[in-house]
């Protein structure tokens, strides 16, 4: 089993920045990828991007490319989501995911962008 704990959510003004963190524990050796999704009220869960451990490569959704950056720290089994130029439409619950034999989800952290 893998446990994911997210942190860093909160309230920020439009145009501001926020950095989310996600730390994995448990059977982390089975993981090959970690990433982020979000879900806004009344909307479907949206893929944001992921970080692949073997190549340290990232993939982003077009909707956040250029504004959001995902990085990983293998020593800490952690992945980060740096969000810049935030907009009110970025308001959502942000979820960390980890992929191994199965996909694990964090509990989510609320990000609210005030206009």
C-alpha positions as CSV (number, residue, x, y, z in Angstrom):
1,X,0.0,0.0,0.0
2,X,1.0,3.6,-0.6
3,X,-0.2,6.6,1.4
4,X,-0.2,10.1,-0.1
5,X,-0.3,13.3,2.0
6,X,-0.9,16.6,0.2
7,X,-0.2,20.0,1.7
8,X,0.1,23.6,0.6
9,X,-3.4,24.5,-0.4
10,X,-5.2,27.6,0.7
11,X,-6.5,31.0,-0.4
12,X,-4.6,33.1,-2.8
13,X,-5.4,36.2,-4.9
14,X,-5.7,36.0,-8.6
15,X,-2.3,36.4,-10.2
16,X,-0.6,34.9,-7.2
17,X,1.3,31.7,-6.8
18,X,1.0,28.6,-4.7
19,X,3.0,25.4,-4.2
20,X,1.5,22.1,-3.4
21,X,3.4,19.2,-2.0
22,X,2.7,15.5,-1.9
23,X,4.6,13.0,0.1
24,X,4.3,9.3,-0.5
25,X,5.0,6.6,2.1
26,X,4.6,2.9,2.3
27,X,5.6,0.7,-0.7
28,X,7.0,3.6,-2.7
29,X,9.5,1.4,-4.6
30,X,6.6,0.2,-6.7
31,X,5.8,3.6,-8.0
32,X,6.9,4.8,-11.4
33,X,4.9,8.0,-11.7
34,X,3.3,10.7,-9.5
35,X,1.0,13.5,-10.6
36,X,-1.8,15.9,-10.0
37,X,-5.5,16.1,-10.8
38,X,-8.0,18.7,-9.7
39,X,-11.8,18.8,-9.4
40,X,-13.8,22.1,-9.4
41,X,-17.3,22.2,-8.0
42,X,-19.8,20.6,-10.5
43,X,-17.0,19.6,-12.9
44,X,-15.3,16.3,-13.7
45,X,-11.9,15.5,-12.3
46,X,-9.2,17.0,-14.6
47,X,-5.7,15.7,-15.3
48,X,-3.0,18.4,-14.7
49,X,0.2,16.5,-15.2
50,X,2.6,13.9,-14.0
51,X,6.3,13.3,-13.2
52,X,7.9,10.0,-14.3
53,X,10.6,8.9,-11.9
54,X,12.8,6.9,-14.3
55,X,13.3,9.7,-16.7
56,X,12.5,12.7,-14.5
57,X,10.2,13.8,-17.4
58,X,6.9,15.6,-17.0
59,X,3.7,15.7,-19.0
60,X,1.2,18.5,-18.7
61,X,-2.4,19.1,-19.7
62,X,-2.7,21.9,-22.3
63,X,-4.9,23.9,-19.9
64,X,-2.0,24.4,-17.4
65,X,1.1,24.3,-19.6
66,X,3.3,27.3,-19.0
67,X,1.7,28.2,-15.7
68,X,2.0,25.0,-13.7
69,X,5.3,23.1,-13.0
70,X,5.6,19.7,-11.6
71,X,8.9,18.5,-10.0
72,X,9.9,15.5,-8.1
73,X,12.3,14.6,-5.3
74,X,13.1,10.9,-5.3
75,X,15.0,11.1,-2.0
76,X,11.8,12.3,-0.3
77,X,9.3,10.4,-2.4
78,X,7.6,13.7,-3.0
79,X,6.2,15.6,-5.9
80,X,5.4,19.2,-6.1
81,X,3.0,21.4,-8.1
82,X,4.1,25.0,-8.5
83,X,1.2,27.1,-9.7
84,X,1.7,30.6,-11.0
85,X,-0.5,33.3,-12.5
86,X,-3.5,31.7,-10.7
87,X,-7.0,32.5,-12.0
88,X,-10.4,32.1,-10.3
89,X,-11.1,29.2,-12.5
90,X,-8.2,27.3,-10.9
91,X,-10.3,27.1,-7.7
92,X,-10.7,23.4,-7.0
93,X,-9.7,20.5,-4.8
94,X,-6.3,19.3,-5.9
95,X,-5.4,15.6,-5.7
96,X,-2.0,13.9,-5.8
97,X,-1.8,10.5,-7.5
98,X,0.8,7.8,-7.6
99,X,1.0,5.0,-10.1
100,X,2.4,1.6,-9.5
101,X,0.6,-1.7,-9.7
102,X,-2.4,0.4,-9.0
103,X,-3.2,4.1,-8.8
104,X,-3.3,5.7,-5.4
105,X,-5.0,9.0,-4.5
106,X,-4.4,11.6,-1.8
107,X,-7.2,13.1,0.2
108,X,-7.1,16.3,-1.7
109,X,-6.3,19.9,-0.7
110,X,-8.4,22.9,-1.4
111,X,-7.1,25.8,-3.5
112,X,-9.3,28.9,-3.7
113,X,-8.3,31.8,-5.9
114,X,-10.1,35.0,-5.2
115,X,-10.7,37.6,-7.9
